[in-house]
Amino acid sequence: MTTVPAPATPAPVLDKPLMRYGRRTLERNAPGREPVEYQLLTVHPMTPHLGAELGGVDLSQPIGAELADEIRAALLEWKVVFFRDQHSFAPEHQRALAALWGEPEENPFFPKGQGVGVSRLAKDATAVGNENIWHSDHSFMANPALGSVLRAVEVPPAGGDTMWADMGAAYDNLPDELKQRIEGLRAEHDWVPSWGSMMTEEQIAKLRERLPAVQHPVVVRHPVTGRRLLYVNEPFTTRIVGLSAEESRELLDELVLQARIPEYQVRFRWRADSVAIWDNIAVQHYAISDYYPARRVMERIAIAGVPLS
Ligand SMILES: [Fe+2]
């Protein structure tokens, strides 16, 4: 008698977070933190949990202690905040705004703008943007940037939006078994596979001395709120420590793609004199590269970070 093999069990696709649908957990604040009551700022949410336009402030005027506290609180609550129509906003105001959080941090790869820590990102048909991949700025550093302040200098007539994704939501919605699997794991972050692909071997070797590959937890706690955040990204996270190459790749592929789920995202349409600030540990971002041959010029200041745990 011939034995007919049983048909293979179909893969349980609904175990994969990207294949799930229906309600998602979307918390604006970390556990135990209440919504803030603002006295000076007006807050216009762009989604219920991520991104808000802040009104009632002229950033070209000195920022007093009370307003500074409200802007810092709004950033913790909304994770990315925007100011419109800042017609008199100049590089010195951008530096003053970044200083509310800490010291400016140079990016080793971007062209420099005017002043310490200012990167100038000028893109057109001959120098197209390659920040169209979900990432966290400087995650390849031992102390990744806490945040960034981005100013629109020249905006294309259409396109050139930026998107942000809430990595607290990305963590919260992982299946419990996946959360348990990644608990305590660490991942390596490295600039060589992305930035290094545009450099010579000599350039890579020279920068390597200053920027070795680093490790961070796969799930970090936010340095201020303590919220748990999924902290791996497509271009910079190269492997999960302690797993085989195959296991590491499979797990990373699943984790880095969480930023692509639309409910975790917000999208911002730039206009002249728009300013954005984001919490670079709580969110990832993606610069949409769709506006050529028009030109888009931005200036960014990254804020120096702290070790993540
Ligand atoms: Fe970036």
Boltz pocket constraint, residues with backbone or C-beta under 6 A from the ligand:
constraints:
  - pocket:
      binder: B
      contacts: [[A, 131], [A, 135], [A, 136], [A, 137], [A, 285]]
      max_distance: 6.0
